[in-house]
Amino acid sequence: MHPSKHQRIRKKMQSLKNESNDITPKDTCKLAYIIHFLFGAGNLLPWNALITAIDYFGYLYPDKHVEKVFSVAYMGSSLLTLICMIKWSSFSRLASFQVRMNIGFTMFVASLMVSPTLDWVSWHEKSMSAFYVVVASVVVCGLADGLVGGSLIGSAGKLPKEYMQAVFAGTASSGMCGSV
């Protein structure tokens, strides 16, 4: 009696799965794990820095609902980026993982430098339009989060499961670091 077509296909898929598990490169120094941990921490650290300084922004703009505006601006722009990346998947193929990560982290740094720069030139005291500049930097930070987060989760998903765990452990540690 010959095995059915479905049994042969299932057996072939199982053998391919076993072969792919055997050729996984070893991370002896845990360097790849550490890198994914740092990527995860870097992905959420800018948001934690912004939300931790909410009292500072509330002091500067007492008549604005800073925490609500920041949350909507950040999460809305992050969601928009993720939707665009899913809808136009050709962008994901056009720009490599490294390019998307570099653009995203550059956007993080640029957006986080806005508030200290405004404070340094004392523009906060001169104009309430500085609030809108800060909100625009929060939007840029959210766009960067969507770009980096989507790219990071997508690339870690192609690797063994411990690298996805490293990314989420990094995001958790960034929350703790921001609180401290």
C-alpha positions in Angstrom: 0.0 0.0 0.0 1.4 3.3 -1.1 1.2 6.5 1.1 -1.3 9.1 0.0 -0.2 12.3 -1.7 -0.9 14.3 1.4 1.2 12.0 3.6 4.2 12.2 1.1 3.9 16.0 1.1 3.8 16.2 4.9 6.8 13.8 5.2 8.8 16.0 2.6 7.9 19.2 4.5 9.0 17.6 7.8 12.3 16.6 6.3 12.9 20.1 4.9 12.0 21.6 8.3 14.5 19.3 10.0 17.2 20.1 7.5 16.7 23.9 8.0 17.0 23.5 11.7 20.3 21.6 11.3 22.0 24.4 9.3 21.2 27.2 11.8 24.5 29.0 12.5 25.6 29.1 16.1 25.9 32.4 17.9 28.7 31.3 20.3 29.5 34.8 21.7 25.8 35.8 21.8 26.7 38.8 19.6 23.6 38.6 17.4 21.4 38.3 20.5 23.0 41.4 22.1 22.6 43.3 18.8 18.9 42.4 18.6 18.5 43.3 22.3 20.1 46.8 21.6 17.9 47.3 18.6 14.8 46.5 20.7 16.0 49.0 23.3 16.7 51.6 20.8 13.3 51.2 19.2 11.3 52.1 22.2 13.8 54.4 24.1 12.8 57.6 22.3 9.2 57.2 23.1 10.0 56.5 26.7 12.2 59.6 26.8 9.3 61.7 25.5 6.7 60.3 27.7 8.9 60.4 30.8 9.4 64.2 30.2 5.7 64.8 30.2 5.9 66.9 33.4 8.5 69.1 31.8 6.3 69.7 28.7 3.3 70.2 30.9 5.2 72.9 32.7 6.2 74.6 29.5 2.7 74.4 27.9 0.2 74.4 30.9 -2.8 75.1 28.7 -2.2 72.1 26.4 -3.1 68.5 26.9 0.5 67.3 26.3 0.1 63.6 27.2 -2.9 63.2 25.0 -1.5 65.1 22.0 1.8 63.3 22.2 0.1 59.9 22.4 -2.1 60.5 19.4 0.7 62.1 17.4 3.1 59.3 18.1 0.9 56.3 17.8 -1.0 57.7 14.8 2.1 58.4 12.8 3.6 55.0 13.8 0.4 53.2 12.7 0.4 55.1 9.4 3.9 54.1 8.6 3.2 50.4 9.4 0.0 50.5 7.2 2.0 52.1 4.4 4.8 49.4 4.7 2.2 46.7 4.5 0.2 48.2 1.7 3.1 49.0 -0.5 5.4 46.0 0.2 7.5 47.0 -2.8 9.0 49.7 -0.5 10.2 47.0 1.8 11.9 45.3 -1.2 13.2 48.6 -2.5 14.9 49.7 0.7 16.8 47.0 2.5 16.6 46.3 6.2 19.8 48.2 6.9 18.6 51.3 5.0 15.3 51.3 6.8 16.9 50.9 10.2 19.5 53.6 9.5 16.8 56.1 8.3 14.7 55.3 11.3 17.4 55.7 13.9 18.5 58.9 12.2 15.0 60.2 12.4 14.9 59.2 16.1 18.1 61.2 16.9 16.9 64.2 14.9 13.5 64.3 16.5 14.9 63.9 20.0 17.3 66.9 19.4 14.4 69.3 18.8 13.4 69.9 22.4 16.9 70.5 23.8 17.7 72.8 20.8 14.5 74.8 21.4 15.4 75.0 25.1 19.0 76.0 24.3 17.9 78.9 22.1 15.1 79.8 24.6 12.4 79.6 22.0 10.0 78.0 24.4 9.6 81.3 26.2 9.2 83.4 23.1 6.4 81.5 21.2 3.7 79.0 21.7 4.3 77.8 18.2 7.3 75.9 19.8 4.6 73.5 21.0 3.7 72.7 17.5 7.4 72.2 16.6 7.7 69.7 19.5 4.6 67.9 18.4 6.0 67.7 14.8 9.1 66.1 16.3 6.9 63.6 18.1 5.3 62.8 14.8 8.7 62.2 13.2 9.6 60.0 16.1 6.5 58.0 15.6 7.2 57.7 11.9 10.7 56.4 12.8 9.2 53.9 15.2 6.9 52.5 12.6 9.8 52.2 10.2 12.3 50.7 12.7 9.7 48.5 14.5 8.2 47.0 11.4 11.7 46.3 9.9 13.1 44.9 13.2 10.2 42.6 13.9 10.1 41.4 10.3 13.8 40.6 10.2 13.8 39.0 13.6 10.9 36.8 12.5 13.1 35.2 9.9 15.6 34.2 12.6 15.3 31.6 15.4 12.9 32.5 18.1 15.5 33.6 20.7 16.2 36.7 18.5 12.6 37.8 18.7 12.8 37.3 22.4 15.9 39.5 22.5 14.0 42.3 20.6 11.2 42.3 23.1 13.5 42.0 26.1 15.3 45.1 24.7 12.0 47.0 24.5 11.2 46.1 28.0 14.6 47.2 29.3 14.2 50.5 27.6 11.0 51.1 29.6 12.9 50.3 32.8 15.9 52.5 31.7 13.5 55.4 31.0 11.9 55.1 34.4 15.2 55.0 36.2 
